[in-house]
């Protein structure tokens, strides 16, 4: 994320939190007051986004996924017989043993 994006994001959040309509002029004013220089297109881009979507909705739905994953479909074997789906065998991996401080000749509370 660039400085321009981050600055405009914070400006939109500030304006929305105060109940002030989010416009490109107000975003630019906040950025100027914060001494943040951005490319001229960032404030208008964020203002257009704020026209279409509520900032509160964007904040509340930040963790909501954009779409589902692809569904895997297996082809049926020739002859139309349904094959039983076998679960993949999970291999158990041994986790490496962590060295303790005692093995090194010192401990935290010596």
DSSP file (Angstrom, degrees, kcal/mol; ACC not computed):
  #  RESIDUE AA STRUCTURE BP1 BP2  ACC     N-H-->O    O-->H-N    N-H-->O    O-->H-N    TCO  KAPPA ALPHA  PHI   PSI    X-CA   Y-CA   Z-CA
    1    1 A X              0   0    0      0, 0.0     2,-0.1     0, 0.0     0, 0.0   0.000 360.0 360.0 360.0 132.3    0.0    0.0    0.0
    2    2 A X     >  -     0   0    0      1,-0.1     4,-2.5     4,-0.0     5,-0.2  -0.332 360.0-107.2 -83.7 168.8    1.4    3.4   -1.0
    3    3 A X  H  > S+     0   0    0      1,-0.2     4,-2.9     2,-0.2     5,-0.2   0.878 120.4  55.1 -61.3 -38.8    1.5    6.5    1.2
    4    4 A X  H  > S+     0   0    0      2,-0.2     4,-2.2     1,-0.2    -1,-0.2   0.920 109.8  44.7 -61.6 -45.5   -1.2    8.0   -1.0
    5    5 A X  H  > S+     0   0    0      2,-0.2     4,-2.3     1,-0.2    -2,-0.2   0.927 115.5  47.4 -64.5 -44.9   -3.6    5.0   -0.5
    6    6 A X  H  X S+     0   0    0     -4,-2.5     4,-2.4     2,-0.2    -2,-0.2   0.920 112.5  48.6 -64.9 -44.3   -2.9    4.9    3.2
    7    7 A X  H  X S+     0   0    0     -4,-2.9     4,-2.3     1,-0.2    -1,-0.2   0.913 113.4  46.8 -62.2 -43.7   -3.4    8.7    3.7
    8    8 A X  H  X S+     0   0    0     -4,-2.2     4,-2.5    -5,-0.2    -1,-0.2   0.866 110.0  54.4 -67.5 -35.7   -6.6    8.7    1.7
    9    9 A X  H  X S+     0   0    0     -4,-2.3     4,-2.2     2,-0.2    -2,-0.2   0.946 111.0  44.5 -61.5 -48.6   -7.9    5.7    3.7
   10   10 A X  H  X S+     0   0    0     -4,-2.4     4,-2.5     1,-0.2    -2,-0.2   0.892 112.2  52.8 -63.9 -39.1   -7.3    7.4    7.0
   11   11 A X  H  X S+     0   0    0     -4,-2.3     4,-2.6     2,-0.2     5,-0.2   0.918 109.5  48.8 -62.8 -43.0   -8.8   10.6    5.7
   12   12 A X  H  X S+     0   0    0     -4,-2.5     4,-2.6     1,-0.2     5,-0.2   0.900 111.5  49.9 -62.6 -40.9  -12.0    8.7    4.6
   13   13 A X  H  X S+     0   0    0     -4,-2.2     4,-2.4     2,-0.2    -2,-0.2   0.905 111.7  48.3 -64.8 -41.0  -12.2    7.1    8.0
   14   14 A X  H  X S+     0   0    0     -4,-2.5     4,-1.8     2,-0.2     6,-0.2   0.939 114.1  45.6 -64.8 -47.4  -11.8   10.4    9.8
   15   15 A X  H  <>S+     0   0    0     -4,-2.6     5,-2.6     1,-0.2     4,-0.4   0.918 115.1  47.2 -63.1 -43.8  -14.5   12.1    7.6
   16   16 A X  H ><5S+     0   0    0     -4,-2.6     3,-1.1     1,-0.2    -1,-0.2   0.900 110.0  52.9 -65.2 -40.6  -16.9    9.2    7.9
   17   17 A X  H 3<5S+     0   0    0     -4,-2.4    -1,-0.2     1,-0.3    -2,-0.2   0.849 110.7  47.4 -64.1 -34.5  -16.4    8.9   11.7
   18   18 A X  T 3<5S-     0   0    0     -4,-1.8    -1,-0.3    -5,-0.2    -2,-0.2   0.472 115.7-115.4 -85.6  -2.0  -17.2   12.6   12.1
   19   19 A X  T < 5 +     0   0    0     -3,-1.1     2,-0.4    -4,-0.4    -3,-0.2   0.701  67.8 143.0  77.1  19.4  -20.3   12.3    9.9
   20   20 A X      < -     0   0    0     -5,-2.6    -1,-0.3    -6,-0.2    -2,-0.1  -0.772  59.9-104.7 -93.3 134.8  -18.8   14.6    7.2
   21   21 A X        -     0   0    0     -2,-0.4     2,-0.8     1,-0.1     5,-0.1  -0.341  35.5-120.1 -58.6 136.3  -19.6   13.8    3.6
   22   22 A X        +     0   0    0     28,-0.1     2,-0.3    25,-0.1    -1,-0.1  -0.713  46.7 159.8 -85.4 110.2  -16.5   12.2    1.9
   23   23 A X     >  -     0   0    0     -2,-0.8     4,-2.2     1,-0.1     5,-0.2  -0.862  52.1-114.2-124.9 161.8  -15.4   14.4   -1.0
   24   24 A X  H  > S+     0   0    0     -2,-0.3     4,-2.5     1,-0.2     5,-0.2   0.863 116.5  54.2 -64.7 -34.3  -12.1   14.7   -2.9
   25   25 A X  H  > S+     0   0    0      2,-0.2     4,-2.2     1,-0.2    -1,-0.2   0.911 109.9  46.1 -65.7 -41.8  -11.7   18.3   -1.6
   26   26 A X  H  > S+     0   0    0      2,-0.2     4,-2.2     1,-0.2    -2,-0.2   0.867 112.4  50.5 -71.0 -35.5  -12.1   17.3    2.0
   27   27 A X  H  X S+     0   0    0     -4,-2.2     4,-2.4     2,-0.2    -2,-0.2   0.940 111.8  48.0 -64.1 -46.2   -9.8   14.4    1.6
   28   28 A X  H  X S+     0   0    0     -4,-2.5     4,-2.4     1,-0.2    -2,-0.2   0.876 110.0  53.0 -62.0 -38.3   -7.2   16.7    0.0
   29   29 A X  H  X S+     0   0    0     -4,-2.2     4,-2.3     2,-0.2    -1,-0.2   0.921 110.3  46.9 -64.1 -44.3   -7.7   19.2    2.9
   30   30 A X  H  X S+     0   0    0     -4,-2.2     4,-1.7     2,-0.2    -2,-0.2   0.908 112.6  49.8 -63.5 -41.5   -7.0   16.6    5.5
   31   31 A X  H  <>S+     0   0    0     -4,-2.4     5,-2.9     1,-0.2     4,-0.2   0.895 111.1  49.1 -64.9 -39.5   -4.0   15.3    3.7
   32   32 A X  H ><5S+     0   0    0     -4,-2.4     3,-1.2     1,-0.2    -1,-0.2   0.907 110.1  51.0 -65.9 -41.0   -2.6   18.8    3.4
   33   33 A X  H 3<5S+     0   0    0     -4,-2.3    -1,-0.2     1,-0.3    -2,-0.2   0.816 111.1  48.8 -65.2 -30.2   -3.2   19.5    7.1
   34   34 A X  T 3<5S-     0   0    0     -4,-1.7    -1,-0.3    -5,-0.2    -2,-0.2   0.430 114.0-120.5 -88.0   0.6   -1.4   16.2    7.9
   35   35 A X  T < 5 +     0   0    0     -3,-1.2     2,-0.6    -4,-0.2    -3,-0.2   0.893  63.4 145.7  60.6  42.6    1.5   17.2    5.6
   36   36 A X      < -     0   0    0     -5,-2.9     2,-0.5    -6,-0.1    -1,-0.2  -0.953  36.8-153.9-112.1 119.5    1.1   14.2    3.4
   37   37 A X        +     0   0    0     -2,-0.6     2,-0.3    -3,-0.1   -30,-0.1  -0.815  22.3 168.1 -96.2 130.2    1.7   14.6   -0.3
   38   38 A X        -     0   0    0     -2,-0.5     2,-0.1   -34,-0.1    -2,-0.0  -0.876  43.0 -84.0-133.1 164.3   -0.1   12.3   -2.6
   39   39 A X    >>  -     0   0    0     -2,-0.3     3,-1.2     1,-0.1     4,-0.5  -0.388  45.6-114.7 -65.4 150.8   -0.7   12.0   -6.3
   40   40 A X  H 3> S+     0   0    0      1,-0.3     4,-0.6     2,-0.1    -1,-0.1   0.704 109.3  60.6 -66.4 -21.0   -3.7   14.1   -7.4
   41   41 A X  H 3> S+     0   0    0      1,-0.2     4,-2.1     2,-0.1    -1,-0.3   0.719  86.4  75.4 -82.0 -19.4   -5.8   11.2   -8.5
   42   42 A X  H <> S+     0   0    0     -3,-1.2     4,-2.4     1,-0.2     5,-0.3   0.936  93.5  48.2 -61.9 -50.1   -6.0    9.5   -5.1
   43   43 A X  H  X S+     0   0    0     -4,-0.5     4,-2.1     1,-0.2    -1,-0.2   0.914 114.6  45.9 -59.1 -41.9   -8.5   11.8   -3.3
   44   44 A X  H  X S+     0   0    0     -4,-0.6     4,-2.1     2,-0.2    -1,-0.2   0.871 111.2  53.4 -68.8 -34.8  -10.9   11.7   -6.2
   45   45 A X  H  X S+     0   0    0     -4,-2.1     4,-1.6     2,-0.2    -2,-0.2   0.927 112.3  43.5 -63.3 -45.3  -10.6    7.9   -6.5
   46   46 A X  H  X S+     0   0    0     -4,-2.4     4,-2.2     2,-0.2    -2,-0.2   0.853 111.1  55.2 -70.2 -34.0  -11.4    7.4   -2.9
   47   47 A X  H  X S+     0   0    0     -4,-2.1     4,-1.4    -5,-0.3    -1,-0.2   0.895 106.7  50.8 -65.1 -39.4  -14.3   10.0   -3.0
   48   48 A X  H  X S+     0   0    0     -4,-2.1     4,-1.3     1,-0.2    -1,-0.2   0.880 109.7  50.6 -65.1 -37.4  -15.8    8.0   -5.9
   49   49 A X  H  X S+     0   0    0     -4,-1.6     4,-2.4     1,-0.2     3,-0.2   0.908 108.4  52.1 -64.3 -41.7  -15.6    4.8   -3.9
   50   50 A X  H  < S+     0   0    0     -4,-2.2    -1,-0.2     1,-0.2    -2,-0.2   0.766 104.7  57.2 -68.5 -25.1  -17.3    6.6   -0.9
   51   51 A X  H  < S+     0   0    0     -4,-1.4    -1,-0.2     1,-0.1    -2,-0.2   0.877 114.0  38.1 -69.2 -37.3  -20.1    7.7   -3.2
   52   52 A X  H  < S+     0   0    0     -4,-1.3     2,-0.4    -3,-0.2    -2,-0.2   0.826 124.4  30.8 -85.3 -33.8  -20.9    4.1   -4.2
   53   53 A X  S  < S-     0   0    0     -4,-2.4     2,-0.3    -5,-0.1    -1,-0.2  -0.953  81.2-114.0-129.8 145.7  -20.3    2.4   -0.8
   54   54 A X     >  -     0   0    0     -2,-0.4     4,-2.1     1,-0.1     5,-0.2  -0.597  19.3-138.4 -75.0 135.1  -20.7    3.4    2.7
   55   55 A X  H  > S+     0   0    0     -2,-0.3     4,-2.3     1,-0.2     5,-0.2   0.882 105.5  56.0 -61.7 -37.8  -17.4    3.6    4.6
   56   56 A X  H  > S+     0   0    0      1,-0.2     4,-2.5     2,-0.2    -1,-0.2   0.905 107.0  49.2 -61.3 -41.2  -19.1    2.0    7.6
   57   57 A X  H  > S+     0   0    0      1,-0.2     4,-1.8     2,-0.2    -1,-0.2   0.898 110.3  51.0 -64.6 -39.9  -20.2   -0.9    5.5
   58   58 A X  H  < S+     0   0    0     -4,-2.1    -2,-0.2     2,-0.2    -1,-0.2   0.900 112.7  45.8 -64.2 -39.9  -16.6   -1.3    4.1
   59   59 A X  H >< S+     0   0    0     -4,-2.3     3,-1.1     1,-0.2    -2,-0.2   0.914 113.7  48.2 -69.5 -42.5  -15.2   -1.3    7.6
   60   60 A X  H 3< S+     0   0    0     -4,-2.5     3,-0.3     1,-0.2    -1,-0.2   0.793 116.0  43.7 -70.0 -27.5  -17.7   -3.8    9.0
   61   61 A X  T >< S+     0   0    0     -4,-1.8     3,-0.8     1,-0.2    -1,-0.2   0.071  75.3 115.1-105.4  23.9  -17.3   -6.2    6.1
   62   62 A X  T <  S+     0   0    0     -3,-1.1    -1,-0.2     1,-0.2    -2,-0.1   0.827  81.3  44.0 -65.0 -30.8  -13.5   -6.1    5.9
   63   63 A X  T 3  S+     0   0    0     -3,-0.3     2,-0.3    -4,-0.2    -1,-0.2   0.559  86.9 109.1 -90.5  -8.3  -13.3   -9.8    6.8
   64   64 A X  S <  S-     0   0    0     -3,-0.8    -3,-0.0     1,-0.1    -4,-0.0  -0.525  74.7-117.3 -72.1 130.5  -16.1  -11.0    4.6
   65   65 A X        -     0   0    0     -2,-0.3     3,-0.1     1,-0.1    -1,-0.1  -0.260   8.8-134.4 -67.3 153.9  -14.7  -13.0    1.7
   66   66 A X  S    S-     0   0    0      1,-0.2     2,-0.3     2,-0.0    -1,-0.1   0.722  76.2 -21.7 -81.8 -23.1  -15.2  -11.8   -1.8
   67   67 A X  S    S-     0   0    0      0, 0.0    -1,-0.2     0, 0.0     2,-0.1  -0.982  72.2 -83.8-174.9 168.4  -16.2  -15.1   -3.3
   68   68 A X        -     0   0    0     -2,-0.3     2,-0.1     1,-0.1     3,-0.1  -0.405  45.0-106.4 -83.6 162.1  -16.1  -18.9   -2.8
   69   69 A X        -     0   0    0      1,-0.1     2,-0.1    -2,-0.1    -1,-0.1  -0.333  46.9 -81.1 -80.0 168.5  -13.3  -21.1   -3.9
   70   70 A X        -     0   0    0     -2,-0.1     2,-0.5     1,-0.1    -1,-0.1  -0.441  41.8-129.3 -71.2 143.6  -13.5  -23.4   -6.8
   71   71 A X        -     0   0    0     -2,-0.1     2,-0.5    -3,-0.1    -1,-0.1  -0.830  16.8-133.1 -97.3 129.3  -15.3  -26.7   -6.3
   72   72 A X        -     0   0    0     -2,-0.5     2,-0.5     2,-0.0    -1,-0.0  -0.695  22.5-170.5 -83.9 127.6  -13.5  -29.8   -7.4
   73   73 A X        -     0   0    0     -2,-0.5     2,-0.3     0, 0.0    -2,-0.0  -0.977   8.9-150.2-120.4 127.1  -15.6  -32.2   -9.5
   74   74 A X        -     0   0    0     -2,-0.5     2,-0.2     1,-0.0    -2,-0.0  -0.749  18.6-118.5 -97.9 145.4  -14.3  -35.6  -10.3
   75   75 A X        -     0   0    0     -2,-0.3     2,-0.2     1,-0.1    -1,-0.0  -0.506  29.9-113.2 -77.1 146.6  -15.2  -37.5  -13.5
   76   76 A X        -     0   0    0     -2,-0.2     6,-0.1     1,-0.1     3,-0.1  -0.542  36.4-105.1 -78.3 146.4  -17.0  -40.8  -13.1
   77   77 A X    >   -     0   0    0      4,-0.6     3,-1.4    -2,-0.2     4,-0.1  -0.253  48.7 -80.2 -66.7 160.5  -15.2  -43.8  -14.3
   78   78 A X  T 3  S+     0   0    0      1,-0.2     3,-0.4     2,-0.1    -1,-0.1  -0.258 116.4  40.8 -59.4 146.1  -16.1  -45.5  -17.6
   79   79 A X  T 3  S-     0   0    0      1,-0.2    -1,-0.2    -3,-0.1     3,-0.1   0.344 116.1 -95.8  94.5  -6.2  -19.2  -47.7  -17.4
   80   80 A X  S <  S+     0   0    0     -3,-1.4     2,-0.3     1,-0.3    -1,-0.2   0.490  77.2 145.4  77.6   3.1  -21.1  -45.3  -15.1
   81   81 A X        -     0   0    0     -3,-0.4    -4,-0.6    -4,-0.1     2,-0.5  -0.571  50.4-125.5 -76.0 134.5  -20.1  -47.1  -11.9
   82   82 A X        -     0   0    0     -2,-0.3     2,-0.3    -6,-0.1    -1,-0.1  -0.681  21.5-142.7 -82.4 124.7  -19.6  -44.7   -9.0
   83   83 A X        -     0   0    0     -2,-0.5     2,-0.3     1,-0.1    -1,-0.0  -0.635  21.4-110.8 -85.9 143.9  -16.2  -45.1   -7.4
   84   84 A X        -     0   0    0     -2,-0.3     2,-0.6     1,-0.1    -1,-0.1  -0.559  30.8-122.5 -74.4 134.9  -16.0  -44.7   -3.7
   85   85 A X        -     0   0    0     -2,-0.3     2,-0.5     1,-0.0    -1,-0.1  -0.668  25.1-154.1 -80.8 124.0  -14.2  -41.6   -2.7
   86   86 A X        -     0   0    0     -2,-0.6     2,-0.2     3,-0.0     3,-0.1  -0.832  16.7-121.6-100.1 134.9  -11.2  -42.4   -0.5
   87   87 A X        -     0   0    0     -2,-0.5     2,-0.1     1,-0.1     3,-0.0  -0.510  36.3-104.0 -71.3 138.6  -10.0  -39.8    1.9
   88   88 A X        -     0   0    0     -2,-0.2     2,-0.5     1,-0.1    -1,-0.1  -0.381  36.9-112.1 -64.4 141.6   -6.4  -38.9    1.3
   89   89 A X        -     0   0    0     -2,-0.1     2,-0.5    -3,-0.1    -1,-0.1  -0.618  27.8-141.0 -78.7 123.7   -4.0  -40.4    3.8
   90   90 A X        -     0   0    0     -2,-0.5     2,-0.5    -3,-0.0    -1,-0.0  -0.724   9.5-142.2 -86.9 129.3   -2.5  -37.8    6.0
   91   91 A X        -     0   0    0     -2,-0.5     2,-0.6     1,-0.0    -1,-0.0  -0.769  15.0-130.8 -89.3 132.7    1.1  -38.4    6.9
   92   92 A X        -     0   0    0     -2,-0.5     2,-0.5     1,-0.0    -1,-0.0  -0.724  21.2-156.3 -85.6 124.1    2.0  -37.5   10.4
   93   93 A X        -     0   0    0     -2,-0.6     2,-0.4     0, 0.0    -1,-0.0  -0.848  13.4-129.2-101.8 132.6    5.1  -35.3   10.5
   94   94 A X        -     0   0    0     -2,-0.5     2,-0.3     1,-0.0     3,-0.0  -0.655  22.4-129.6 -80.0 131.6    7.2  -35.2   13.6
   95   95 A X        -     0   0    0     -2,-0.4     3,-0.1     1,-0.1    -1,-0.0  -0.596  31.0-102.2 -79.7 140.9    7.8  -31.7   14.8
   96   96 A X        -     0   0    0     -2,-0.3     2,-0.3     1,-0.1    -1,-0.1  -0.345  39.7-108.1 -63.7 142.6   11.5  -30.9   15.5
   97   97 A X        -     0   0    0      1,-0.1     2,-0.3    -3,-0.0    -1,-0.1  -0.538  31.6-128.2 -73.6 130.5   12.3  -31.0   19.1
   98   98 A X        -     0   0    0     -2,-0.3     2,-0.3     1,-0.1    -1,-0.1  -0.586  20.5-121.5 -80.2 139.5   13.0  -27.5   20.5
   99   99 A X        -     0   0    0     -2,-0.3     2,-0.2     2,-0.0    -1,-0.1  -0.596  25.1-141.1 -78.7 139.3   16.2  -27.0   22.4
  100  100 A X    >>  -     0   0    0     -2,-0.3     3,-0.8     1,-0.1     4,-0.5  -0.583  22.1-113.0 -95.4 164.1   15.8  -25.9   25.9
  101  101 A X  G >4>S+     0   0    0      1,-0.2     5,-1.6    -2,-0.2     3,-0.9   0.781 114.2  66.1 -65.1 -26.4   18.1  -23.3   27.6
  102  102 A X  G >45S+     0   0    0      1,-0.3     3,-1.0     2,-0.2    -1,-0.2   0.834  93.6  59.4 -65.2 -31.4   19.3  -26.1   29.9
  103  103 A X  G <45S+     0   0    0     -3,-0.8    -1,-0.3     1,-0.2    -2,-0.2   0.751 103.8  52.0 -68.0 -22.9   20.9  -27.8   27.0
  104  104 A X  G <<5S-     0   0    0     -3,-0.9    -1,-0.2    -4,-0.5    -2,-0.2   0.464 119.6-105.8 -94.4  -2.4   23.0  -24.7   26.4
  105  105 A X  T < 5S+     0   0    0     -3,-1.0     2,-0.3    -4,-0.4    -3,-0.2   0.527  92.0  68.9  93.2   5.6   24.3  -24.5   29.9
  106  106 A X      < -     0   0    0     -5,-1.6    -2,-0.4     3,-0.0     2,-0.3  -0.975  57.5-159.4-147.8 161.9   22.3  -21.5   31.1
  107  107 A X    >   -     0   0    0     -2,-0.3     3,-1.0    -3,-0.1    -7,-0.0  -0.862  36.1-102.0-136.7 173.9   18.7  -20.7   31.8
  108  108 A X  T 3  S+     0   0    0     -2,-0.3    -1,-0.0     1,-0.2     0, 0.0   0.825 117.1  43.6 -66.6 -33.5   16.5  -17.7   32.0
  109  109 A X  T 3         0   0    0      1,-0.2    -1,-0.2    -3,-0.0    -3,-0.0   0.118 360.0 360.0-105.7  21.1   16.5  -17.6   35.9
  110  110 A X    <         0   0    0     -3,-1.0    -1,-0.2     0, 0.0    -2,-0.1   0.478 360.0 360.0 -77.8 360.0   20.2  -18.3   36.6
